[in-house]
């Protein structure tokens, strides 16, 4: 049903791309062959198909895409690739494919995942093999042409639900930890699960990041807030035709409705009245 609706919206998406081209940021997590479908995992064969298709488009690094937006109206749509959490398969499975098609990518790592002190709770029962990159592997990725390492906090919390002090540590200290390991600046941040409030937006700016990505769907034009950039989630169910629909933005209206519903439910379940930080700092 969603694919049929997206197909009907394709002409409008194409008009939008021609009238106001933007930067579309793709969101990946794992590239692995799992026994059952997982929304955050794309199989290696599907990922290779998607990157082959993507190579027919104008793919840029996150840095170059943002620089192009700042320079003036885009002449054609741009696409950037990102990965969240810092999984080992980003190195073993994704990197060779990215290099084959000369596709740059930004990988957002959670520092205590890299320490091997914690792992993503979604996969806590899958402990037969190591899940996350270690610091040597993060450094190897950082040395690979076209790969940028960003921060995804210290422990991957739901940031709006923790105290002001802890939120500041998660955002600022993770940048310091990664920069210390890699001996290079860390310019980009990714909100865990995409959840954020005005407090997190301010903390990210105060920590010195140049930009940050969310999970809000859509494309980014010159009016985009660079500290809550929109992204397009890609899954293993995105065959060639569905992948093209997502690249064109035909799914954006559908995803925006679903995201608004999710955001409301999250706020009703987790968020409290304005904190002392917001009252005194914003």
PELIN-V72297 format. One record per residue. N is the residue number from 1. RES is the residue in one letter. PHI is phi in radians with two decimals (* if undefined). OMEGA is omega in whole degrees, 0 to 359 (999 if undefined). D_LAST is the distance of its C-alpha to the last C-alpha in Angstrom with 2 decimals. Layout:
n: (N:N)
res: (RES:RES)
phi: (PHI:PHI)
omega: (OMEGA:OMEGA)
d_last: (D_LAST:D_LAST)
//
This chain:
n: (1:2:3:4:5:6:7:8:9:10:11:12:13:14:15:16:17:18:19:20:21:22:23:24:25:26:27:28:29:30:31:32:33:34:35:36:37:38:39:40:41:42:43:44:45:46:47:48:49:50:51:52:53:54:55:56:57:58:59:60:61:62:63:64:65:66:67:68:69:70:71:72:73:74:75:76:77:78:79:80:81:82:83:84:85:86:87:88:89:90:91:92:93:94:95:96:97:98:99:100:101:102:103:104:105:106:107:108:109:110:111:112:113:114:115:116:117:118:119:120:121:122:123:124:125:126:127:128:129:130:131:132:133:134:135:136:137:138:139:140:141:142:143:144:145:146:147:148:149:150:151:152:153:154:155:156:157:158:159:160:161:162:163:164:165:166:167:168:169:170:171:172:173:174:175:176:177:178:179:180:181:182:183:184:185:186:187:188:189:190:191:192:193:194:195:196:197:198:199:200:201:202:203:204:205:206:207:208:209:210:211:212:213:214:215:216:217:218:219:220:221:222:223:224:225:226:227:228:229:230:231:232:233:234:235:236:237:238:239:240:241:242:243:244:245:246:247:248:249:250:251:252:253:254:255:256:257:258:259:260:261:262:263:264:265:266:267:268:269:270:271:272:273:274:275:276:277:278:279:280:281:282)
res: (X:X:X:X:X:X:X:X:X:X:X:X:X:X:X:X:X:X:X:X:X:X:X:X:X:X:X:X:X:X:X:X:X:X:X:X:X:X:X:X:X:X:X:X:X:X:X:X:X:X:X:X:X:X:X:X:X:X:X:X:X:X:X:X:X:X:X:X:X:X:X:X:X:X:X:X:X:X:X:X:X:X:X:X:X:X:X:X:X:X:X:X:X:X:X:X:X:X:X:X:X:X:X:X:X:X:X:X:X:X:X:X:X:X:X:X:X:X:X:X:X:X:X:X:X:X:X:X:X:X:X:X:X:X:X:X:X:X:X:X:X:X:X:X:X:X:X:X:X:X:X:X:X:X:X:X:X:X:X:X:X:X:X:X:X:X:X:X:X:X:X:X:X:X:X:X:X:X:X:X:X:X:X:X:X:X:X:X:X:X:X:X:X:X:X:X:X:X:X:X:X:X:X:X:X:X:X:X:X:X:X:X:X:X:X:X:X:X:X:X:X:X:X:X:X:X:X:X:X:X:X:X:X:X:X:X:X:X:X:X:X:X:X:X:X:X:X:X:X:X:X:X:X:X:X:X:X:X:X:X:X:X:X:X:X:X:X:X:X:X:X:X:X:X:X:X:X:X:X:X:X:X)
phi: (*:-1.10:-1.14:-1.11:-1.14:-1.09:-1.07:-1.18:-1.55:-1.00:-1.02:-1.22:-1.13:-1.14:-1.10:-1.11:-1.11:-1.30:-1.36:-2.48:-1.05:-2.40:-1.75:-1.74:-1.85:-1.48:-2.01:-2.06:-2.21:-1.79:-2.18:-2.77:-1.72:-1.79:-1.21:-2.28:-1.07:-2.35:-1.06:-1.63:-2.12:-1.99:-1.18:-1.00:-1.19:-1.15:-1.07:-1.10:-1.09:-1.16:-1.22:-1.12:-1.16:-1.10:-1.09:-1.46:-1.95:-1.52:-1.78:-2.32:-1.24:-1.03:-1.06:-1.17:-1.12:-1.20:-1.11:-1.14:-1.09:-1.25:-1.35:2.53:-0.97:-1.31:-1.54:-2.61:-1.09:-2.03:-2.31:-2.17:-2.01:-2.34:-2.27:-1.86:1.59:1.45:-1.49:-1.01:-1.20:-1.08:-1.47:-1.37:-1.89:-1.34:-0.99:-1.02:-1.25:-1.02:-1.19:-1.04:-1.84:0.96:-1.84:-1.31:-2.70:-1.94:-2.00:-1.64:-1.90:-1.69:-1.10:-1.31:-1.19:-1.19:-1.20:1.17:-1.46:-2.39:-2.48:-1.09:-1.10:-1.06:-2.03:-1.10:-1.45:-1.71:-1.87:-1.21:-2.48:-1.10:-1.62:-1.94:-1.10:-1.66:-1.19:-1.11:-1.28:-1.08:-1.11:-1.11:-1.11:-1.08:-1.43:-1.24:-0.97:1.54:-1.77:-2.07:-1.80:-2.09:-1.73:-2.27:1.38:-1.42:-2.25:1.12:-1.49:-1.40:-0.95:-1.15:-1.70:-1.86:-1.16:-1.01:-1.10:-1.16:-1.08:-1.10:-1.14:-1.03:-1.44:-1.43:-1.18:-1.10:-1.09:-1.15:-1.07:-1.14:-1.08:-1.16:-1.18:-1.64:0.99:-2.74:-1.17:-2.02:-1.78:-2.19:-2.20:-2.25:-1.26:-1.00:1.07:1.31:-1.50:-2.73:-2.32:-1.02:-1.08:-1.14:-1.01:-1.21:-1.11:-1.12:-1.14:-1.13:-1.29:1.72:-1.22:-1.51:-2.91:-2.58:-1.91:-1.99:-1.95:-1.07:-1.40:2.30:-2.00:-1.86:-1.94:-1.13:-1.47:-1.12:-1.34:-1.22:-1.76:-2.58:-1.16:-1.45:-2.41:-2.04:-1.31:-1.98:-2.21:-1.26:-1.50:-1.46:-1.26:-1.00:-1.23:-1.21:-1.08:-1.11:-1.09:-1.19:-1.09:-1.36:1.61:-1.18:-1.51:-0.97:-1.04:-1.16:-1.15:-1.17:-1.14:-1.14:-1.18:-1.09:-1.15:-1.10:-1.10:-1.08:-1.14:-1.11:-1.11:-1.14:-1.50:-1.99:-1.37:-1.84:-1.02:-0.83:-1.37:-1.09:-1.05:-1.14:-1.20:-1.82:-1.92:-1.28)
omega: (180:180:178:179:179:178:179:180:184:179:179:177:179:176:179:179:179:183:182:179:181:177:177:182:180:181:173:172:182:169:188:177:180:182:181:180:175:186:183:185:174:180:179:180:179:179:179:178:181:180:176:176:183:181:177:182:178:182:183:171:177:179:182:178:179:177:179:178:182:185:181:181:179:177:179:179:175:180:174:183:177:175:180:168:179:180:179:182:172:178:189:184:186:187:180:180:177:180:180:183:178:181:177:180:173:181:181:184:173:194:181:168:179:174:187:177:179:171:183:184:179:184:185:180:181:188:180:179:183:187:191:174:167:187:176:180:174:178:178:177:181:179:182:179:176:183:177:178:176:182:177:179:178:190:180:178:166:191:184:184:183:185:178:182:180:179:179:179:182:185:185:184:179:177:180:181:182:180:179:179:187:182:176:182:178:190:189:183:177:180:178:182:179:185:182:174:179:179:182:177:181:181:179:178:181:180:175:177:178:182:179:181:177:171:176:185:176:181:183:175:184:180:185:172:185:177:169:181:180:178:178:181:177:182:180:179:180:174:187:182:180:177:178:178:179:179:181:181:182:178:188:181:179:181:179:176:180:180:179:178:179:181:177:181:179:181:180:184:193:194:179:175:184:181:177:178:182:184:186:189:185:999)
d_last: (42.78:39.47:41.48:43.63:40.67:39.07:42.45:42.61:39.21:40.27:41.63:38.34:36.48:38.98:38.52:34.77:35.35:37.86:35.80:32.43:32.83:29.81:28.95:29.64:28.45:30.74:29.67:32.31:32.46:36.04:39.31:42.01:45.02:44.31:46.82:44.69:42.07:38.52:35.68:34.07:37.42:39.51:43.10:44.35:46.76:44.21:41.75:44.59:45.40:41.82:41.56:44.93:43.70:40.44:42.51:43.79:40.36:38.22:36.32:33.95:31.69:27.97:27.67:30.39:29.08:25.67:27.55:29.80:27.01:25.59:29.15:29.83:31.21:32.85:36.59:36.77:34.60:33.37:32.93:31.27:31.95:29.70:30.49:28.32:28.98:31.64:34.95:38.26:39.66:37.23:39.53:42.85:42.73:40.06:40.45:44.17:43.58:40.68:42.96:45.89:44.08:42.07:38.73:35.65:33.00:29.75:29.92:26.83:27.95:26.78:27.80:29.42:31.33:32.70:33.56:35.51:33.89:32.38:33.12:31.61:32.48:33.67:36.67:37.28:40.80:41.76:42.43:45.71:44.22:41.17:38.22:35.77:36.12:36.68:35.45:38.74:38.46:34.88:36.21:39.12:36.90:34.81:38.14:39.26:39.16:36.36:34.36:30.77:29.09:25.41:23.31:23.07:21.61:23.83:25.05:23.93:21.94:20.16:16.74:14.82:17.47:17.24:15.51:12.48:15.19:17.39:14.96:14.17:17.95:18.89:16.97:17.58:20.93:22.47:22.11:23.86:26.54:27.48:27.60:29.81:32.18:32.47:32.30:30.23:26.57:24.60:22.64:21.90:20.12:20.99:19.08:21.74:23.19:20.62:18.29:14.55:11.38:7.93:7.51:10.74:10.16:7.69:10.22:13.06:12.20:11.79:15.07:16.88:17.98:19.29:18.78:18.52:20.65:20.28:23.20:22.51:25.88:26.87:27.33:25.00:25.81:24.48:21.69:20.35:16.85:18.09:15.45:16.77:20.37:22.89:25.99:29.41:30.81:34.45:36.82:40.46:41.44:40.63:44.15:44.90:44.58:41.39:39.83:40.74:39.21:35.88:36.05:36.77:33.84:36.20:34.43:30.94:31.17:32.52:29.94:27.08:28.50:28.94:25.43:23.98:26.24:25.28:21.53:22.25:24.48:22.08:19.40:22.19:23.48:20.61:17.18:16.34:14.26:10.53:10.48:9.90:7.49:5.15:6.44:6.24:3.80:0.00)
//
